[in-house]
Amino acid sequence: MKKITTILFMLLLVSFALAEVMPDFKLPDAAGKNITLQELLGKGPVLIDFWADYCKPCKDAMPQLNTLAEKYDSLTVVMISIDPPKNLPKAKNYLKSKNYKFITLFDSEKILAKKLGVVNPPHTFILNKTGEIVYSHIGYEPGVENEYELNIRNLLGLQNEAE
C-alpha cells in the first residue's frame, strides 16, 4: 500500500511538472511594435484568443472578451489574428472600428498558432501570471464566456461565482 501511495504521489508531482506553459513569443501589434509574452505576464491572468477576420464566431466572442477586459483591471486580454498578410488591413480596420480595450497582435505566419496546435479559430487560452496554460477552449458559443470568467476569478482569488 505504501508503494502505491508513493507511486501516486510521484505521478502527481510529474503531472504538475509537465503543466503546459505558453511558448515565449514576440508578435507585432497594430502599430508594428513587437510585444513579448513576458511583457503581458505578471500583472495577473492573461486571456489569449486566436481569431481571424473571416471567422464569425470570433467576432461574436469579441464583445464578451472586451467586457471581461473592462471588468477586471488585473486581466490582460490579447487577441491574436492569424489572418494571412494580405488580409491584415481588413482585420486591423475591423478592430479599429470597434474600439475594443484588448491588445491585438498579429501572427500572420501562424508560428505561435502552430506551436499551440491552433488550426481553426477561435481558440482561447487562459494563462496564470507565470504563463502556465490553465484553460483552453476551441470555438465560441454564447455562454462560454461564463467559463472564462470563472477561471479568471479563480486565478484572481475571487469567489467562484460571476457577478
Backbone torsions as a table, in degrees:
resi	resn	phi	psi	omega
1	MET	NA	-40.5	-179.5
2	LYS	-64.1	-36.9	-179.8
3	LYS	-66.2	-41.8	178.7
4	ILE	-64.0	-42.7	178.2
5	THR	-61.8	-42.1	179.0
6	THR	-63.9	-42.6	179.1
7	ILE	-64.2	-44.6	178.5
8	LEU	-61.7	-40.4	178.5
9	PHE	-63.3	-42.8	179.7
10	MET	-65.1	-40.7	177.6
11	LEU	-62.8	-39.7	177.2
12	LEU	-61.9	-44.7	178.2
13	LEU	-62.4	-42.5	179.2
14	VAL	-63.8	-40.8	-179.5
15	SER	-63.7	-36.2	175.8
16	PHE	-68.9	-38.4	-178.8
17	ALA	-67.9	-27.5	-177.9
18	LEU	-94.9	10.5	179.1
19	ALA	-55.5	136.6	-175.9
20	GLU	-73.1	133.7	179.1
21	VAL	-113.8	140.7	177.2
22	MET	-61.3	127.9	177.7
23	PRO	-63.1	144.4	177.5
24	ASP	-63.0	146.0	179.4
25	PHE	-149.1	163.9	172.7
26	LYS	-139.6	110.2	-176.7
27	LEU	-127.7	147.6	179.4
28	PRO	-77.6	146.6	172.0
29	ASP	-91.9	-172.5	-176.2
30	ALA	-62.0	-27.7	179.8
31	ALA	-87.7	-3.7	-179.6
32	GLY	92.1	0.5	178.5
33	LYS	-78.0	130.2	179.2
34	ASN	-76.2	132.0	179.2
35	ILE	-117.2	134.9	178.8
36	THR	-104.1	160.9	175.7
37	LEU	-58.0	-42.1	-177.8
38	GLN	-59.3	-32.0	178.1
39	GLU	-68.9	-24.2	-177.2
40	LEU	-90.3	-22.4	-175.1
41	LEU	-87.5	163.9	171.1
42	GLY	104.4	-36.7	-178.2
43	LYS	-72.9	-34.5	-176.3
44	GLY	168.0	-161.7	179.9
45	PRO	-63.1	155.3	177.4
46	VAL	-126.3	127.4	174.9
47	LEU	-105.4	122.1	179.2
48	ILE	-115.8	125.5	-179.8
49	ASP	-123.7	121.7	175.3
50	PHE	-85.7	131.9	-176.5
51	TRP	-142.8	171.0	174.4
52	ALA	-146.0	151.3	-176.5
53	ASP	-61.6	-31.6	-178.8
54	TYR	-77.8	-6.4	-171.3
55	CYS	-94.6	105.8	179.7
56	LYS	-62.7	-45.1	178.0
57	PRO	-59.0	-33.3	177.5
58	CYS	-61.1	-46.6	-179.0
59	LYS	-68.9	-33.4	176.6
60	ASP	-65.1	-32.7	-178.1
61	ALA	-76.7	-27.8	-171.9
62	MET	-56.1	-45.0	178.5
63	PRO	-60.8	-35.8	179.4
64	GLN	-68.5	-40.9	178.7
65	LEU	-68.0	-35.9	177.0
66	ASN	-65.4	-39.2	177.1
67	THR	-59.7	-42.3	177.5
68	LEU	-63.9	-40.6	179.6
69	ALA	-62.2	-38.5	-179.9
70	GLU	-75.0	-31.7	-174.9
71	LYS	-77.1	-34.5	-174.8
72	TYR	-118.8	105.3	-179.0
73	ASP	-60.0	-31.3	-177.6
74	SER	-83.6	-5.2	179.8
75	LEU	-91.5	133.5	173.0
76	THR	-108.4	120.2	178.3
77	VAL	-105.1	126.5	-176.9
78	VAL	-125.7	123.6	175.2
79	MET	-102.0	124.5	179.6
80	ILE	-112.5	113.2	178.8
81	SER	-77.6	134.2	174.6
82	ILE	-110.7	22.7	176.4
83	ASP	-65.6	144.6	176.0
84	PRO	-66.0	158.9	-176.6
85	PRO	-50.3	-39.0	-178.3
86	LYS	-66.5	-20.5	-179.0
87	ASN	-99.2	-1.9	-177.9
88	LEU	-59.2	-42.6	179.3
89	PRO	-58.0	-39.9	179.7
90	LYS	-65.2	-43.4	178.9
91	ALA	-63.6	-43.8	179.5
92	LYS	-63.4	-42.1	178.8
93	ASN	-64.4	-38.9	178.3
94	TYR	-60.0	-49.0	-178.9
95	LEU	-65.1	-40.7	-179.8
96	LYS	-60.5	-37.0	-179.0
97	SER	-69.2	-19.9	-176.0
98	LYS	-96.0	-22.6	178.6
99	ASN	57.2	45.0	178.5
100	TYR	-73.3	156.0	-178.2
101	LYS	-82.7	-20.8	-173.1
102	PHE	-72.9	166.5	177.6
103	ILE	-86.0	137.1	177.9
104	THR	-117.5	129.3	177.0
105	LEU	-123.8	165.3	-174.8
106	PHE	-129.1	123.0	178.8
107	ASP	-118.7	60.4	-172.7
108	SER	-66.0	-22.9	175.4
109	GLU	-89.2	-2.6	178.0
110	LYS	58.5	32.7	-179.5
111	ILE	-67.3	-50.7	178.1
112	LEU	-68.3	-41.7	179.8
113	ALA	-56.4	-43.5	179.7
114	LYS	-65.3	-39.6	178.9
115	LYS	-60.6	-31.1	-177.3
116	LEU	-97.7	0.0	-180.0
117	GLY	74.7	22.4	178.1
118	VAL	-79.1	117.7	-179.2
119	VAL	-109.3	-54.9	-179.9
120	ASN	-119.2	130.4	177.4
121	PRO	-81.6	164.5	-6.3
122	PRO	-79.6	149.7	174.5
123	HIS	-136.7	120.4	-172.8
124	THR	-113.4	136.9	176.1
125	PHE	-125.0	141.2	171.4
126	ILE	-116.6	128.3	-178.5
127	LEU	-112.6	147.0	169.8
128	ASN	-79.0	178.1	-172.9
129	LYS	-71.4	-5.5	174.9
130	THR	-100.8	-1.7	176.9
131	GLY	98.3	3.9	177.3
132	GLU	-75.7	132.9	177.7
133	ILE	-77.3	115.8	-178.2
134	VAL	-105.1	-11.0	-178.7
135	TYR	-157.6	142.5	177.5
136	SER	-142.4	138.6	179.5
137	HIS	-144.1	133.3	177.2
138	ILE	-104.4	132.3	178.8
139	GLY	92.9	178.5	174.6
140	TYR	-146.4	131.4	171.7
141	GLU	-138.9	142.1	-178.5
142	PRO	-51.8	133.5	-179.9
143	GLY	105.0	-22.1	-179.0
144	VAL	-65.2	-23.7	177.5
145	GLU	-62.2	-23.1	175.2
146	ASN	-66.9	-37.4	174.9
147	GLU	-64.5	-42.7	178.0
148	TYR	-58.2	-46.5	-177.5
149	GLU	-64.3	-38.5	177.4
150	LEU	-61.5	-42.7	178.0
151	ASN	-64.9	-42.0	179.4
152	ILE	-63.9	-46.7	-179.8
153	ARG	-61.7	-38.2	177.7
154	ASN	-62.7	-44.3	179.3
155	LEU	-66.5	-29.1	178.8
156	LEU	-84.7	-4.6	-179.7
157	GLY	74.8	25.1	178.8
158	LEU	-96.4	166.1	177.5
159	GLN	-56.3	150.6	-174.6
160	ASN	-86.8	31.6	177.6
161	GLU	-129.2	126.2	-177.7
162	ALA	-64.7	142.2	179.9
163	GLU	-79.3	NA	NA
